[in-house]
Amino acid sequence: MSEPTSVMTRERASVTVREPAPVATPRRTGRAPGKPLFWVYVLLILGSAVMVFPFIWEVLTSLKTLSGASSVPPQIIPDPFTTRAYTKVFDTLPFWNLLGNSILLTVIRTLGQVLLCTMAGYGFARFHFRGKNVLFIAFLAVLMVPGQLFLLPQYEIIREMGLLGTIPGIALPGLFSVFGTFLLRQFFQTLPMELEEAARLDGANEWQIFWRVMLPLAKPGIIALTLLTALWSWNDFLWPLVVSGNVNSMPLSVGLSLLTDLRLRDDALLMAARC
């Protein structure tokens, strides 16, 4: 028994004990972990000031007198404060009528694009029919053509329909968007097809699959299209300017341009109208 014991003792003695490697301590940077540096706050504040300054200047200019708005050097603080420009805007333009036209056009165009582009995008993403790829490439080719080239053909179509100077005549060309179709087609392609197959096994038809299964899942894409369409429609200027022949059908973007036709340039009036 003594010989095996001595062998085990020698083997244990030959084993070297390795010490654990020292843990590297993080270098102190003089700030708490996860806390942004001071210059980050400075850059954010400066960037915010640059973005907000044009709006602040617009509001201040609208509260100036005619001479104060056009003075050189520029008058920063209105002296005296006056609301003359805001009163003149309502006296010069049918402001509430123009605002109502802009809201109505924005709602019509947005609802039309969301409905039509959603169905077209879903059809291109899920249905298989002859010539689908050729038709989709033709759709994308329209995006490469400047919109001004469609101005005269669209005007001729609206004139033949007898819709010049009307709200439907302004809204009709904006009810469908190639970009909206492409956006939602790409979004529908990211959704798994197993959901549709499960709905078909449960007895759902194509319309029920689209309306009850796929459409709720496409809410992020629909919200993005809604915001983009609403901003585009609210700021649209060229087409309403060409089609709307009277103040009753003009949106706000076109109506405000009438203020620049005055013989006397009034910067305070323009800024008040934009506010």
Backbone bond lengths (Angstrom), bond angles and torsions (degrees), N, CA, C in turn:
res aa  C-N    CA-C-N  psi(-1)  N-CA   C-N-CA  omega(-1)  CA-C   N-CA-C  phi
1 M - - - 1.461 - - 1.506 111.85 -
2 S 1.283 117.56 -24.20 1.466 119.66 -176.49 1.511 111.92 -72.75
3 E 1.383 116.93 -32.04 1.471 118.73 -176.67 1.528 111.66 -70.20
4 P 1.329 120.04 -47.68 1.476 118.58 176.81 1.512 112.58 -60.91
5 T 1.305 116.90 -36.74 1.469 119.27 179.87 1.497 111.16 -63.13
6 S 1.338 117.39 -40.24 1.469 120.55 -179.73 1.520 110.90 -68.36
7 V 1.361 116.90 -34.69 1.478 119.80 178.49 1.519 110.40 -66.06
8 M 1.337 117.51 -44.13 1.462 120.73 178.97 1.508 111.44 -63.76
9 T 1.352 115.39 -33.99 1.468 118.33 178.90 1.504 111.04 -67.15
10 R 1.378 116.50 -40.23 1.468 118.99 179.53 1.539 111.34 -67.77
11 E 1.362 118.40 -36.61 1.451 120.53 178.80 1.532 111.64 -65.79
12 R 1.319 116.61 -39.98 1.462 119.46 178.32 1.526 111.68 -65.97
13 A 1.347 115.05 -34.52 1.467 118.84 -179.10 1.512 111.34 -70.97
14 S 1.397 115.08 -28.56 1.464 117.85 -177.83 1.526 112.80 -78.51
15 V 1.342 116.08 -16.18 1.469 118.98 179.90 1.521 109.43 -75.11
16 T 1.321 114.90 127.09 1.473 120.00 179.83 1.512 109.42 -95.42
17 V 1.273 115.16 134.46 1.455 121.34 179.31 1.522 108.74 -88.42
18 R 1.361 114.89 120.81 1.469 119.60 179.67 1.523 109.94 -90.79
19 E 1.279 113.64 130.48 1.466 118.58 178.01 1.529 109.51 -79.83
20 P 1.330 118.16 143.62 1.474 120.60 179.16 1.527 111.12 -64.54
21 A 1.334 114.62 145.19 1.466 119.95 179.80 1.516 110.09 -64.86
22 P 1.299 116.18 141.83 1.478 118.37 -179.99 1.522 111.10 -65.14
23 V 1.308 115.26 136.97 1.468 121.45 179.93 1.516 108.64 -78.59
24 A 1.349 114.84 128.52 1.470 119.58 -179.50 1.519 109.58 -72.52
25 T 1.284 115.76 123.33 1.459 121.35 178.77 1.515 109.46 -83.45
26 P 1.331 118.41 134.70 1.470 120.27 -179.77 1.520 110.94 -63.25
27 R 1.326 113.56 141.89 1.464 119.11 179.66 1.523 109.89 -75.77
28 R 1.269 115.24 133.07 1.452 120.65 -178.38 1.530 109.95 -74.65
29 T 1.322 114.35 131.74 1.468 120.14 -179.77 1.519 112.39 -106.50
30 G 1.317 117.13 4.67 1.452 119.28 178.60 1.514 114.01 84.17
31 R 1.364 119.92 8.11 1.456 123.21 178.82 1.515 109.24 -141.75
32 A 1.283 116.73 159.38 1.458 121.62 -179.48 1.521 110.10 -69.96
33 P 1.353 117.84 147.04 1.469 120.16 179.83 1.523 111.28 -60.14
34 G 1.334 115.63 134.25 1.458 121.27 178.64 1.508 114.76 80.87
35 K 1.316 119.88 -1.40 1.449 122.14 -179.33 1.521 109.72 -92.33
36 P 1.359 119.40 124.54 1.464 120.58 -177.75 1.522 111.47 -62.65
37 L 1.302 114.96 154.67 1.450 120.50 177.66 1.526 110.64 -70.69
38 F 1.291 115.74 162.09 1.470 120.98 -177.67 1.515 111.46 -65.87
39 W 1.349 116.69 -36.01 1.457 118.52 -176.66 1.518 112.22 -70.68
40 V 1.343 117.51 -19.80 1.455 119.64 175.24 1.527 110.12 -65.97
41 Y 1.342 115.94 -42.85 1.459 119.61 176.89 1.525 111.14 -63.48
42 V 1.318 116.20 -38.71 1.463 119.59 -179.97 1.519 110.78 -63.54
43 L 1.333 117.52 -44.90 1.457 120.75 179.69 1.530 111.59 -64.45
44 L 1.321 116.58 -39.39 1.461 119.65 178.87 1.522 111.46 -65.55
45 I 1.322 116.70 -40.57 1.467 120.29 178.96 1.525 110.55 -66.16
46 L 1.328 117.14 -42.78 1.466 120.00 178.76 1.533 111.10 -64.92
47 G 1.331 116.71 -42.05 1.459 119.57 177.69 1.518 112.38 -62.96
48 S 1.340 116.62 -39.85 1.465 120.09 177.97 1.519 111.28 -65.41
49 A 1.340 116.20 -39.37 1.462 119.72 179.03 1.527 111.29 -64.17
50 V 1.327 117.08 -39.93 1.469 120.49 178.69 1.526 110.55 -64.60
51 M 1.319 117.73 -38.93 1.457 120.97 -179.14 1.526 112.39 -71.62
52 V 1.314 117.61 -35.25 1.463 121.34 -174.86 1.525 111.62 -86.43
53 F 1.330 117.67 -23.75 1.467 120.60 -173.43 1.535 113.17 -57.20
54 P 1.346 121.09 -43.66 1.478 118.85 179.73 1.526 113.27 -59.09
55 F 1.330 117.47 -38.90 1.460 119.65 178.87 1.529 110.99 -68.58
56 I 1.332 117.04 -40.81 1.464 119.80 177.89 1.529 110.53 -62.56
57 W 1.338 116.02 -42.02 1.465 119.51 178.87 1.529 110.87 -64.87
58 E 1.313 116.94 -36.40 1.463 121.56 177.96 1.518 110.90 -62.99
59 V 1.330 116.70 -44.49 1.467 120.76 179.91 1.524 110.44 -66.23
60 L 1.329 117.25 -43.78 1.461 120.42 179.79 1.530 111.40 -63.49
61 T 1.338 116.96 -39.71 1.463 119.76 179.64 1.519 111.58 -66.42
62 S 1.334 116.96 -35.48 1.466 119.51 179.67 1.521 112.85 -67.14
63 L 1.328 117.44 -17.94 1.472 121.55 -179.58 1.517 112.34 -97.53
64 K 1.336 117.81 8.53 1.458 121.45 -179.15 1.522 110.48 -96.61
65 T 1.315 114.85 165.19 1.454 120.77 172.83 1.525 109.41 -78.34
66 L 1.328 116.53 174.68 1.463 120.32 -179.35 1.515 111.38 -62.70
67 S 1.328 117.12 -42.32 1.466 120.71 179.39 1.523 111.30 -72.52
68 G 1.330 117.34 -35.36 1.454 120.19 -179.75 1.520 112.56 -69.25
69 A 1.334 117.81 -32.56 1.457 120.46 -179.68 1.522 112.58 -72.86
70 S 1.337 117.10 -25.14 1.466 121.14 -178.33 1.523 113.03 -110.89
71 S 1.317 117.72 15.00 1.466 121.23 -176.75 1.520 110.48 -74.02
72 V 1.319 116.57 151.11 1.463 124.60 175.88 1.529 107.21 -129.41
73 P 1.355 117.06 122.47 1.474 129.25 -1.30 1.523 111.91 -67.43
74 P 1.330 117.29 162.82 1.468 119.83 -174.88 1.523 111.90 -61.25
75 Q 1.291 114.13 142.55 1.469 121.56 176.47 1.526 107.96 -89.02
76 I 1.336 116.15 116.28 1.465 119.56 -175.86 1.529 111.16 -77.15
77 I 1.320 116.93 -55.69 1.458 122.03 179.91 1.518 108.63 -94.03
78 P 1.330 118.94 126.82 1.474 120.44 179.82 1.525 111.35 -59.75
79 D 1.301 115.52 131.92 1.464 121.21 179.19 1.536 108.83 -143.26
80 P 1.320 117.33 98.36 1.473 128.51 4.85 1.532 111.75 -91.68
81 F 1.350 115.88 166.27 1.462 120.95 172.84 1.528 109.54 -71.53
82 T 1.311 116.82 134.55 1.460 120.61 179.20 1.526 109.63 -149.48
83 T 1.313 116.49 147.19 1.474 123.08 176.56 1.525 110.66 -104.86
84 R 1.323 116.12 22.85 1.459 120.98 -178.82 1.517 111.86 -57.21
85 A 1.335 116.68 -41.12 1.461 120.17 -175.89 1.527 111.51 -65.22
86 Y 1.326 117.86 -40.12 1.461 120.46 -179.80 1.527 111.18 -65.89
87 T 1.328 116.63 -39.33 1.462 119.54 177.72 1.516 111.16 -65.42
88 K 1.338 116.94 -38.34 1.463 121.26 -179.14 1.518 111.78 -69.27
89 V 1.323 117.58 -31.74 1.472 120.19 177.64 1.520 110.56 -60.34
90 F 1.328 117.54 -46.57 1.461 121.40 -179.42 1.518 111.89 -71.10
91 D 1.331 117.08 -26.71 1.462 119.56 177.39 1.522 112.18 -79.65
92 T 1.337 117.76 -27.91 1.467 121.41 -176.34 1.515 112.35 -88.06
93 L 1.327 117.33 -38.85 1.462 122.16 -174.88 1.529 110.97 -119.92
94 P 1.327 116.91 149.62 1.482 119.79 168.51 1.529 109.41 -77.13
95 F 1.323 114.68 75.38 1.459 120.54 -168.14 1.521 111.94 -59.20
96 W 1.320 117.73 -46.69 1.463 120.00 -175.40 1.527 111.14 -67.39
97 N 1.326 117.23 -32.32 1.458 119.96 176.02 1.526 111.06 -67.00
98 L 1.342 116.71 -42.86 1.457 120.83 177.38 1.521 111.38 -64.26
99 L 1.323 116.69 -41.15 1.461 120.64 178.63 1.524 111.25 -64.12
100 G 1.333 116.77 -41.34 1.458 119.89 178.00 1.522 112.42 -64.39
101 N 1.349 116.39 -37.79 1.466 119.49 176.84 1.524 111.42 -64.03
102 S 1.335 117.34 -41.28 1.464 120.59 179.21 1.520 111.24 -64.01
103 I 1.329 116.84 -42.59 1.466 120.28 179.32 1.528 110.47 -65.06
104 L 1.342 116.63 -42.85 1.463 120.00 -179.44 1.524 111.53 -64.65
105 L 1.337 117.10 -44.06 1.464 120.27 178.87 1.522 111.57 -63.92
106 T 1.318 116.11 -40.47 1.469 119.50 179.61 1.519 111.28 -64.28
107 V 1.309 117.54 -42.08 1.471 120.62 179.87 1.523 110.54 -66.17
108 I 1.342 117.80 -44.59 1.466 120.83 -178.15 1.523 110.57 -64.03
109 R 1.327 117.17 -47.64 1.461 119.82 -178.62 1.515 111.77 -65.40
110 T 1.322 117.06 -40.70 1.461 119.77 -177.97 1.520 111.43 -66.25
111 L 1.334 116.88 -46.31 1.465 119.51 179.06 1.532 111.25 -64.09
112 G 1.332 116.67 -39.81 1.453 119.41 179.42 1.520 112.66 -64.03
113 Q 1.317 116.60 -44.97 1.464 119.36 -179.74 1.523 111.72 -68.15
114 V 1.306 117.59 -40.06 1.469 119.33 179.49 1.527 110.44 -62.77
115 L 1.334 117.42 -42.72 1.460 120.55 -178.47 1.525 111.76 -70.13
116 L 1.334 117.46 -53.06 1.461 120.90 -174.71 1.526 112.24 -71.70
117 C 1.322 117.31 -42.74 1.465 119.90 -178.51 1.519 111.55 -69.43
118 T 1.320 117.44 -32.46 1.456 119.83 177.15 1.529 111.01 -65.02
119 M 1.326 116.79 -45.81 1.467 119.71 179.81 1.521 111.28 -68.18
120 A 1.348 117.44 -40.96 1.467 119.67 179.58 1.528 110.73 -66.71
121 G 1.329 116.94 -41.82 1.454 119.72 178.82 1.523 112.32 -63.91
122 Y 1.324 116.90 -39.25 1.459 119.96 177.63 1.528 111.25 -67.20
123 G 1.323 116.99 -38.31 1.458 119.94 178.03 1.514 112.52 -64.01
124 F 1.340 117.32 -42.52 1.460 119.99 178.62 1.531 111.64 -69.29
125 A 1.314 117.44 -29.11 1.462 120.15 -176.67 1.517 113.07 -82.16
126 R 1.340 118.24 -31.79 1.464 119.83 -170.55 1.532 114.44 -117.58
127 F 1.317 118.83 -33.05 1.455 120.02 -175.80 1.527 110.58 -86.35
128 H 1.319 115.38 148.67 1.455 121.98 178.68 1.536 108.56 -117.83
129 F 1.322 116.13 119.24 1.457 121.26 179.16 1.523 108.44 -145.67
130 R 1.298 115.51 163.08 1.457 121.10 -175.64 1.530 110.32 -67.98
131 G 1.327 115.60 130.95 1.457 121.09 178.66 1.515 114.60 81.24
132 K 1.333 117.27 14.57 1.466 119.16 -177.30 1.523 111.44 -63.80
133 N 1.309 117.85 -46.53 1.464 120.82 -178.55 1.522 111.93 -65.63
134 V 1.341 116.62 -38.39 1.471 119.60 178.41 1.520 110.27 -65.41
135 L 1.327 116.49 -42.35 1.467 120.19 179.09 1.516 111.59 -65.06
136 F 1.330 116.76 -39.09 1.466 119.29 -179.69 1.528 110.74 -68.82
137 I 1.322 118.11 -37.48 1.465 120.80 176.23 1.525 110.59 -64.57
138 A 1.336 116.28 -37.49 1.467 119.39 176.26 1.526 110.97 -64.72
139 F 1.329 116.79 -36.34 1.461 120.46 175.44 1.527 110.50 -62.05
140 L 1.333 115.94 -46.28 1.460 119.32 -178.64 1.523 111.64 -66.32
141 A 1.337 117.49 -30.42 1.460 120.31 178.96 1.522 111.63 -64.10
142 V 1.334 116.92 -27.47 1.463 120.27 178.43 1.528 110.79 -64.41
143 L 1.337 117.39 -31.50 1.459 120.52 179.28 1.525 112.47 -65.63
144 M 1.325 117.52 -21.81 1.464 120.87 -179.23 1.524 112.64 -84.21
145 V 1.328 117.51 -9.04 1.468 121.59 -178.32 1.522 108.68 -96.02
146 P 1.330 119.62 130.14 1.470 120.91 177.52 1.525 111.22 -59.93
147 G 1.316 115.62 140.44 1.459 119.76 -177.76 1.513 113.83 -63.27
148 Q 1.337 118.82 -23.18 1.452 121.28 -179.43 1.531 111.98 -65.15
149 L 1.348 117.21 -25.06 1.462 119.81 179.45 1.525 112.25 -69.88
150 F 1.336 117.14 -23.32 1.461 120.41 178.36 1.528 112.23 -87.48
151 L 1.311 116.90 -1.85 1.464 119.81 -173.01 1.524 111.68 -65.24
152 L 1.323 118.10 -48.79 1.465 121.31 -178.20 1.522 112.42 -67.96
153 P 1.350 120.86 -46.38 1.479 118.91 176.67 1.525 113.08 -60.71
154 Q 1.340 116.99 -40.40 1.462 119.33 178.18 1.531 110.90 -64.59
155 Y 1.326 116.10 -38.72 1.470 119.30 178.86 1.525 110.98 -63.37
156 E 1.324 117.25 -41.08 1.455 120.51 179.48 1.523 110.96 -65.19
157 I 1.328 116.95 -39.43 1.463 119.87 179.04 1.525 111.09 -65.11
158 I 1.334 116.20 -45.75 1.465 120.00 -179.75 1.524 110.63 -65.44
159 R 1.334 117.18 -35.72 1.477 119.89 178.57 1.520 110.97 -66.90
160 E 1.340 117.31 -41.64 1.458 120.05 178.30 1.528 111.69 -65.73
161 M 1.303 116.57 -28.65 1.464 120.18 178.21 1.515 112.54 -81.79
162 G 1.328 116.74 -8.02 1.457 120.68 179.68 1.514 114.07 73.11
163 L 1.331 116.85 31.47 1.466 120.87 -175.85 1.521 112.96 -111.28
164 L 1.324 118.07 14.57 1.460 119.57 177.90 1.526 110.22 -66.86
165 G 1.327 114.68 138.16 1.455 119.74 179.17 1.512 114.40 74.24
166 T 1.334 117.83 21.59 1.462 121.76 179.60 1.528 110.13 -126.23
167 I 1.306 115.30 159.47 1.461 121.13 177.41 1.534 111.49 -63.42
168 P 1.346 120.14 -44.66 1.480 118.83 176.66 1.521 113.03 -60.79
169 G 1.340 117.71 -34.76 1.456 119.77 178.77 1.513 112.52 -65.03
170 I 1.335 117.05 -34.22 1.463 120.68 178.00 1.523 110.88 -75.92
171 A 1.326 116.56 -38.24 1.467 120.22 -172.76 1.518 113.45 -82.60
172 L 1.329 118.12 -25.10 1.462 120.75 -171.25 1.530 114.16 -58.74
173 P 1.347 120.80 -48.97 1.471 118.58 -179.42 1.526 114.15 -66.04
174 G 1.317 117.96 -16.77 1.460 120.45 -178.37 1.510 114.52 -96.67
175 L 1.338 117.74 10.64 1.463 120.14 -178.96 1.523 112.42 -78.03
176 F 1.321 117.49 -15.31 1.457 121.00 -178.55 1.515 108.94 -134.37
177 S 1.322 116.35 147.26 1.459 121.61 -177.43 1.523 109.31 -139.44
178 V 1.324 116.16 128.76 1.462 120.69 175.30 1.524 110.03 -66.49
179 F 1.321 116.32 -40.27 1.463 119.16 179.09 1.525 111.17 -63.05
180 G 1.331 117.71 -40.99 1.457 120.38 178.33 1.521 112.14 -63.78
181 T 1.338 116.85 -38.08 1.462 120.49 176.29 1.521 111.15 -64.04
182 F 1.320 116.12 -44.54 1.467 119.76 178.55 1.527 111.28 -64.10
183 L 1.329 117.66 -41.17 1.459 121.37 -179.18 1.521 111.28 -61.85
184 L 1.315 117.49 -47.81 1.460 120.31 -177.13 1.524 111.71 -76.07
185 R 1.327 117.89 -30.09 1.460 119.51 174.59 1.526 110.76 -61.50
186 Q 1.341 116.94 -44.31 1.452 120.12 177.53 1.522 111.54 -64.98
187 F 1.324 117.10 -34.94 1.469 119.87 -179.60 1.519 110.70 -70.40
188 F 1.334 118.07 -42.00 1.466 120.61 -179.72 1.528 111.05 -65.28
189 Q 1.315 117.55 -30.97 1.456 119.88 179.67 1.527 112.59 -67.68
190 T 1.315 117.77 -21.37 1.470 120.53 178.57 1.529 112.48 -80.92
191 L 1.320 118.23 -13.12 1.459 121.12 -179.46 1.527 110.04 -82.63
192 P 1.329 118.81 139.99 1.477 121.23 -177.66 1.519 111.69 -68.10
193 M 1.325 116.47 138.73 1.462 121.80 179.26 1.525 112.34 -74.84
194 E 1.344 117.03 -15.29 1.464 119.39 179.02 1.534 111.70 -61.56
195 L 1.325 116.80 -28.70 1.459 119.19 178.49 1.525 111.14 -65.62
196 E 1.322 116.87 -41.25 1.464 120.41 178.05 1.523 111.11 -67.45
197 E 1.343 116.85 -41.19 1.460 119.86 179.55 1.525 111.31 -63.87
198 A 1.336 116.39 -37.88 1.466 119.17 177.59 1.523 110.99 -66.37
199 A 1.333 116.46 -38.07 1.471 119.47 178.16 1.523 111.03 -67.32
200 R 1.339 118.82 -36.66 1.465 120.81 177.60 1.532 111.09 -66.30
201 L 1.325 116.20 -37.39 1.466 119.30 177.17 1.522 111.42 -64.74
202 D 1.328 116.44 -28.85 1.464 120.18 177.57 1.519 112.59 -81.95
203 G 1.342 117.69 -1.36 1.460 120.88 176.27 1.513 115.00 96.41
204 A 1.329 118.89 12.55 1.459 121.10 -179.61 1.523 109.92 -80.51
205 N 1.340 116.41 141.91 1.452 120.41 175.18 1.527 110.18 -86.61
206 E 1.342 116.59 -179.02 1.469 120.30 -174.57 1.530 111.55 -64.98
207 W 1.320 117.06 -39.57 1.461 119.23 -179.84 1.525 110.98 -66.65
208 Q 1.319 117.71 -40.95 1.462 120.29 178.26 1.519 111.11 -65.95
209 I 1.341 117.33 -37.07 1.463 119.90 177.29 1.524 110.36 -63.33
210 F 1.324 116.02 -43.83 1.465 119.86 -179.53 1.521 111.72 -66.71
211 W 1.336 116.69 -46.05 1.461 120.50 -171.43 1.530 112.59 -78.97
212 R 1.335 117.25 -37.85 1.465 120.10 -172.22 1.525 114.23 -101.29
213 V 1.343 116.83 -20.85 1.461 119.18 -176.54 1.529 111.23 -109.77
214 M 1.329 116.30 -57.15 1.463 119.86 -172.02 1.526 113.00 -78.83
215 L 1.320 116.40 -38.75 1.466 118.76 -176.95 1.531 112.86 -63.04
216 P 1.342 120.37 -43.44 1.469 118.48 175.89 1.527 113.25 -62.47
217 L 1.331 117.37 -32.40 1.462 119.78 178.93 1.526 112.11 -73.59
218 A 1.322 117.10 -19.71 1.467 121.15 -178.38 1.517 112.64 -92.87
219 K 1.322 118.63 16.85 1.463 121.26 -178.11 1.532 113.32 -57.79
220 P 1.344 120.25 -42.53 1.477 117.92 178.46 1.528 113.00 -59.58
221 G 1.330 117.80 -42.67 1.458 120.05 178.27 1.513 111.90 -67.61
222 I 1.323 117.79 -37.78 1.462 121.26 179.49 1.522 110.33 -67.37
223 I 1.321 117.62 -39.99 1.468 120.79 178.18 1.526 110.86 -63.78
224 A 1.340 116.07 -41.73 1.469 119.38 177.98 1.525 111.07 -62.20
225 L 1.331 117.18 -44.26 1.465 120.59 178.60 1.520 110.92 -65.05
226 T 1.317 117.81 -37.92 1.463 121.03 179.14 1.522 111.48 -62.25
227 L 1.318 117.01 -45.82 1.464 120.51 -179.57 1.525 111.38 -65.66
228 L 1.316 117.10 -44.05 1.469 120.15 -179.59 1.522 111.28 -64.81
229 T 1.333 117.20 -41.94 1.460 120.45 -179.67 1.523 111.26 -67.58
230 A 1.329 117.32 -40.84 1.463 120.58 -179.87 1.531 110.69 -63.67
231 L 1.328 117.60 -43.30 1.466 120.20 178.65 1.522 111.06 -65.34
232 W 1.332 117.18 -42.49 1.457 120.00 179.72 1.523 111.44 -63.88
233 S 1.328 116.78 -43.98 1.458 120.49 -178.30 1.520 111.56 -67.40
234 W 1.314 117.19 -38.75 1.472 119.73 -178.51 1.524 110.62 -67.49
235 N 1.322 118.25 -34.95 1.464 121.41 -177.49 1.526 113.19 -95.05
236 D 1.325 118.60 0.47 1.461 121.05 -178.27 1.525 109.60 -63.46
237 F 1.330 115.56 134.00 1.462 119.60 -174.64 1.531 113.21 -128.84
238 L 1.340 118.05 -45.66 1.462 120.96 -169.80 1.519 112.24 -66.51
239 W 1.346 116.96 -51.95 1.453 119.21 -177.86 1.526 112.99 -63.57
240 P 1.344 120.63 -46.24 1.478 119.07 175.60 1.522 112.81 -62.05
241 L 1.326 117.77 -32.59 1.461 119.85 178.38 1.524 111.39 -64.61
242 V 1.339 117.30 -37.73 1.463 121.24 -178.87 1.528 111.81 -75.49
243 V 1.329 117.05 -39.51 1.462 120.58 -171.28 1.522 112.25 -87.76
244 S 1.319 117.34 -41.10 1.470 119.83 -175.26 1.526 109.30 -76.23
245 G 1.309 115.88 114.40 1.458 119.85 -178.19 1.506 113.90 -98.22
246 N 1.319 119.36 -3.13 1.457 121.67 -179.88 1.515 109.32 -142.05
247 V 1.309 114.76 163.50 1.465 120.33 -176.09 1.523 111.66 -67.91
248 N 1.329 117.20 -26.60 1.461 119.70 -175.83 1.526 112.87 -65.61
249 S 1.336 118.24 -25.50 1.464 121.11 -179.04 1.523 113.01 -108.74
250 M 1.312 117.94 1.85 1.464 120.63 -178.24 1.523 111.42 -75.31
251 P 1.329 117.91 139.82 1.468 119.77 168.29 1.525 110.58 -79.33
252 L 1.293 115.13 174.67 1.462 120.10 -176.18 1.518 112.30 -65.57
253 S 1.330 118.05 -34.76 1.461 120.71 -178.80 1.517 111.67 -62.75
254 V 1.327 117.79 -37.34 1.464 121.41 178.39 1.516 111.02 -79.42
255 G 1.315 116.99 -38.58 1.461 119.75 -179.67 1.509 113.30 -62.16
256 L 1.332 116.85 -37.12 1.468 119.48 179.88 1.522 111.46 -67.13
257 S 1.327 117.12 -25.86 1.466 119.08 178.83 1.516 111.89 -68.53
258 L 1.332 117.89 -20.00 1.457 120.09 177.96 1.519 112.05 -66.14
259 L 1.322 116.96 -23.20 1.459 119.52 179.95 1.519 112.12 -68.96
260 T 1.320 117.95 -23.25 1.470 120.80 179.27 1.517 112.10 -78.66
261 D 1.339 117.36 -9.51 1.458 120.30 179.77 1.525 112.14 -86.82
262 L 1.301 116.92 -2.12 1.462 119.78 178.77 1.513 110.34 -69.37
263 R 1.311 116.36 146.45 1.464 120.65 -178.37 1.523 111.74 -65.07
264 L 1.305 116.05 -36.67 1.458 120.37 -179.42 1.523 108.39 -100.52
265 R 1.322 116.42 116.64 1.460 120.13 -179.79 1.521 109.24 -72.42
266 D 1.311 114.99 124.97 1.461 121.54 -178.80 1.524 107.26 -123.59
267 D 1.341 116.77 97.97 1.460 120.67 -179.26 1.521 112.05 -64.80
268 A 1.309 117.32 -35.74 1.465 120.15 178.63 1.525 110.75 -63.78
269 L 1.328 116.84 -37.72 1.461 120.48 178.14 1.526 111.14 -65.90
270 L 1.318 117.46 -42.42 1.465 121.32 179.00 1.517 111.02 -64.16
271 M 1.332 117.20 -43.40 1.460 119.99 -179.92 1.521 111.67 -66.97
272 A 1.329 117.37 -36.81 1.464 120.48 178.20 1.522 110.36 -65.88
273 A 1.328 116.98 -38.60 1.463 119.76 178.75 1.524 111.37 -67.64
274 R 1.322 117.88 -36.42 1.458 120.99 179.56 1.526 111.35 -72.25
275 C 1.333 117.02 -31.60 1.463 119.12 178.26 1.529 111.25 -67.82
